């Protein structure tokens, strides 16, 4: 379910970590990993 415009530039990027779920744990994990330089993709 895309629910809007699909942005293919996101799909063409390279990420170190994929986090599925943007609850409090997902958000905190994404923020911490980003602070130490990891490329994070967070999706709901």
N, CA, C and O atoms as CSV, one atom per row, in Angstrom:
chain,resi,resn,atom,element,x,y,z
A,1,UNK,N,N,0.827,-1.162,0.000
A,1,UNK,CA,C,0.000,0.000,0.000
A,1,UNK,C,C,0.883,1.242,0.000
A,1,UNK,O,O,1.572,1.510,0.985
A,2,UNK,N,N,0.871,1.989,-1.076
A,2,UNK,CA,C,1.711,3.173,-1.154
A,2,UNK,C,C,0.985,4.418,-0.661
A,2,UNK,O,O,1.614,5.307,-0.088
A,3,UNK,N,N,-0.310,4.497,-0.868
A,3,UNK,CA,C,-1.107,5.570,-0.306
A,3,UNK,C,C,-0.769,6.971,-0.758
A,3,UNK,O,O,-1.161,7.926,-0.087
A,4,UNK,N,N,-0.080,7.142,-1.833
A,4,UNK,CA,C,0.261,8.468,-2.329
A,4,UNK,C,C,1.273,8.350,-3.440
A,4,UNK,O,O,1.392,7.310,-4.086
A,5,UNK,N,N,1.998,9.425,-3.653
A,5,UNK,CA,C,3.019,9.407,-4.696
A,5,UNK,C,C,4.196,8.551,-4.251
A,5,UNK,O,O,4.656,8.645,-3.113
A,6,UNK,N,N,4.670,7.725,-5.155
A,6,UNK,CA,C,5.823,6.865,-4.878
A,6,UNK,C,C,7.087,7.622,-5.227
A,6,UNK,O,O,7.209,8.145,-6.335
A,7,UNK,N,N,8.017,7.689,-4.314
A,7,UNK,CA,C,9.277,8.392,-4.521
A,7,UNK,C,C,10.365,7.363,-4.803
A,7,UNK,O,O,10.897,6.748,-3.879
A,8,UNK,N,N,10.695,7.176,-6.073
A,8,UNK,CA,C,11.668,6.148,-6.445
A,8,UNK,C,C,13.084,6.484,-5.977
A,8,UNK,O,O,13.923,5.588,-5.889
A,9,UNK,N,N,13.369,7.745,-5.676
A,9,UNK,CA,C,14.715,8.091,-5.219
A,9,UNK,C,C,15.017,7.455,-3.862
A,9,UNK,O,O,16.175,7.161,-3.565
A,10,UNK,N,N,14.003,7.242,-3.043
A,10,UNK,CA,C,14.209,6.567,-1.757
A,10,UNK,C,C,14.591,5.114,-1.990
A,10,UNK,O,O,15.464,4.582,-1.304
A,11,UNK,N,N,13.941,4.468,-2.955
A,11,UNK,CA,C,14.213,3.057,-3.239
A,11,UNK,C,C,15.606,2.855,-3.816
A,11,UNK,O,O,16.173,1.770,-3.687
A,12,UNK,N,N,16.163,3.870,-4.444
A,12,UNK,CA,C,17.474,3.744,-5.075
A,12,UNK,C,C,18.627,4.072,-4.133
A,12,UNK,O,O,19.785,4.000,-4.544
A,13,UNK,N,N,18.348,4.425,-2.902
A,13,UNK,CA,C,19.375,4.757,-1.919
A,13,UNK,C,C,19.914,3.490,-1.265
A,13,UNK,O,O,19.284,2.434,-1.327
A,14,UNK,N,N,21.063,3.599,-0.649
A,14,UNK,CA,C,21.637,2.511,0.149
A,14,UNK,C,C,21.498,2.883,1.621
A,14,UNK,O,O,21.773,4.015,2.017
A,15,UNK,N,N,21.068,1.917,2.421
A,15,UNK,CA,C,20.880,2.135,3.850
A,15,UNK,C,C,21.640,1.077,4.631
A,15,UNK,O,O,21.817,-0.048,4.164
A,16,UNK,N,N,22.084,1.447,5.818
A,16,UNK,CA,C,22.726,0.491,6.716
A,16,UNK,C,C,21.684,-0.290,7.500
A,16,UNK,O,O,21.874,-1.467,7.805
A,17,UNK,N,N,20.581,0.376,7.824
A,17,UNK,CA,C,19.563,-0.207,8.698
A,17,UNK,C,C,18.176,0.122,8.164
A,17,UNK,O,O,17.911,1.246,7.739
A,18,UNK,N,N,17.297,-0.874,8.192
A,18,UNK,CA,C,15.879,-0.672,7.890
A,18,UNK,C,C,15.101,-0.958,9.165
A,18,UNK,O,O,15.200,-2.046,9.732
A,19,UNK,N,N,14.331,0.017,9.608
A,19,UNK,CA,C,13.502,-0.152,10.799
A,19,UNK,C,C,12.050,-0.098,10.358
A,19,UNK,O,O,11.611,0.871,9.740
A,20,UNK,N,N,11.312,-1.152,10.683
A,20,UNK,CA,C,9.894,-1.213,10.342
A,20,UNK,C,C,9.102,-0.960,11.617
A,20,UNK,O,O,9.155,-1.741,12.567
A,21,UNK,N,N,8.376,0.137,11.620
A,21,UNK,CA,C,7.579,0.520,12.783
A,21,UNK,C,C,8.110,1.808,13.383
A,21,UNK,O,O,9.256,1.869,13.828
A,22,UNK,N,N,7.276,2.833,13.394
A,22,UNK,CA,C,7.733,4.131,13.895
A,22,UNK,C,C,7.110,4.466,15.246
A,22,UNK,O,O,6.769,5.616,15.524
A,23,UNK,N,N,6.971,3.447,16.070
A,23,UNK,CA,C,6.566,3.680,17.457
A,23,UNK,C,C,7.739,4.247,18.232
A,23,UNK,O,O,8.766,4.593,17.647
A,24,UNK,N,N,7.595,4.342,19.524
A,24,UNK,CA,C,8.644,4.956,20.340
A,24,UNK,C,C,9.977,4.214,20.219
A,24,UNK,O,O,11.032,4.847,20.176
A,25,UNK,N,N,9.941,2.902,20.163
A,25,UNK,CA,C,11.189,2.126,20.044
A,25,UNK,C,C,11.849,2.341,18.693
A,25,UNK,O,O,13.064,2.525,18.613
A,26,UNK,N,N,11.051,2.318,17.629
A,26,UNK,CA,C,11.594,2.535,16.292
A,26,UNK,C,C,12.182,3.922,16.131
A,26,UNK,O,O,13.254,4.087,15.549
A,27,UNK,N,N,11.472,4.928,16.651
A,27,UNK,CA,C,11.955,6.304,16.556
A,27,UNK,C,C,13.247,6.504,17.338
A,27,UNK,O,O,14.187,7.127,16.844
A,28,UNK,N,N,13.294,5.980,18.549
A,28,UNK,CA,C,14.505,6.121,19.373
A,28,UNK,C,C,15.689,5.396,18.750
A,28,UNK,O,O,16.803,5.920,18.726
A,29,UNK,N,N,15.446,4.199,18.250
A,29,UNK,CA,C,16.515,3.431,17.612
A,29,UNK,C,C,17.030,4.152,16.377
A,29,UNK,O,O,18.239,4.248,16.171
A,30,UNK,N,N,16.117,4.660,15.555
A,30,UNK,CA,C,16.515,5.390,14.349
A,30,UNK,C,C,17.327,6.631,14.703
A,30,UNK,O,O,18.332,6.922,14.054
A,31,UNK,N,N,16.903,7.356,15.718
A,31,UNK,CA,C,17.617,8.566,16.126
A,31,UNK,C,C,19.017,8.238,16.629
A,31,UNK,O,O,19.984,8.906,16.261
A,32,UNK,N,N,19.126,7.219,17.464
A,32,UNK,CA,C,20.438,6.845,18.005
A,32,UNK,C,C,21.384,6.357,16.913
A,32,UNK,O,O,22.554,6.737,16.888
A,33,UNK,N,N,20.882,5.518,16.011
A,33,UNK,CA,C,21.729,5.021,14.925
A,33,UNK,C,C,22.151,6.151,13.992
A,33,UNK,O,O,23.285,6.178,13.514
A,34,UNK,N,N,21.243,7.074,13.739
A,34,UNK,CA,C,21.563,8.217,12.892
A,34,UNK,C,C,22.652,9.086,13.520
A,34,UNK,O,O,23.529,9.591,12.820
A,35,UNK,N,N,22.592,9.257,14.828
A,35,UNK,CA,C,23.596,10.069,15.528
A,35,UNK,C,C,24.990,9.478,15.436
A,35,UNK,O,O,25.976,10.214,15.488
A,36,UNK,N,N,25.092,8.150,15.300
A,36,UNK,CA,C,26.424,7.540,15.186
A,36,UNK,C,C,26.817,7.302,13.726
A,36,UNK,O,O,27.785,6.597,13.438
A,37,UNK,N,N,26.047,7.903,12.808
A,37,UNK,CA,C,26.452,7.902,11.414
A,37,UNK,C,C,25.868,6.822,10.527
A,37,UNK,O,O,26.277,6.688,9.373
A,38,UNK,N,N,24.933,6.058,11.031
A,38,UNK,CA,C,24.310,5.023,10.197
A,38,UNK,C,C,23.249,5.653,9.307
A,38,UNK,O,O,22.581,6.611,9.697
A,39,UNK,N,N,23.106,5.107,8.114
A,39,UNK,CA,C,22.045,5.552,7.199
A,39,UNK,C,C,20.821,4.701,7.479
A,39,UNK,O,O,20.831,3.490,7.257
A,40,UNK,N,N,19.766,5.340,7.967
A,40,UNK,CA,C,18.590,4.636,8.476
A,40,UNK,C,C,17.374,4.946,7.612
A,40,UNK,O,O,17.123,6.097,7.254
A,41,UNK,N,N,16.627,3.896,7.286
A,41,UNK,CA,C,15.321,4.053,6.646
A,41,UNK,C,C,14.285,3.566,7.637
A,41,UNK,O,O,14.303,2.402,8.039
A,42,UNK,N,N,13.385,4.447,8.034
A,42,UNK,CA,C,12.329,4.142,8.995
A,42,UNK,C,C,11.000,4.185,8.263
A,42,UNK,O,O,10.622,5.213,7.701
A,43,UNK,N,N,10.294,3.062,8.274
A,43,UNK,CA,C,8.989,3.015,7.613
A,43,UNK,C,C,7.938,2.535,8.592
A,43,UNK,O,O,8.229,1.818,9.549
A,44,UNK,N,N,6.719,2.944,8.332
A,44,UNK,CA,C,5.593,2.539,9.177
A,44,UNK,C,C,4.876,1.391,8.530
A,44,UNK,O,O,3.892,0.891,9.075
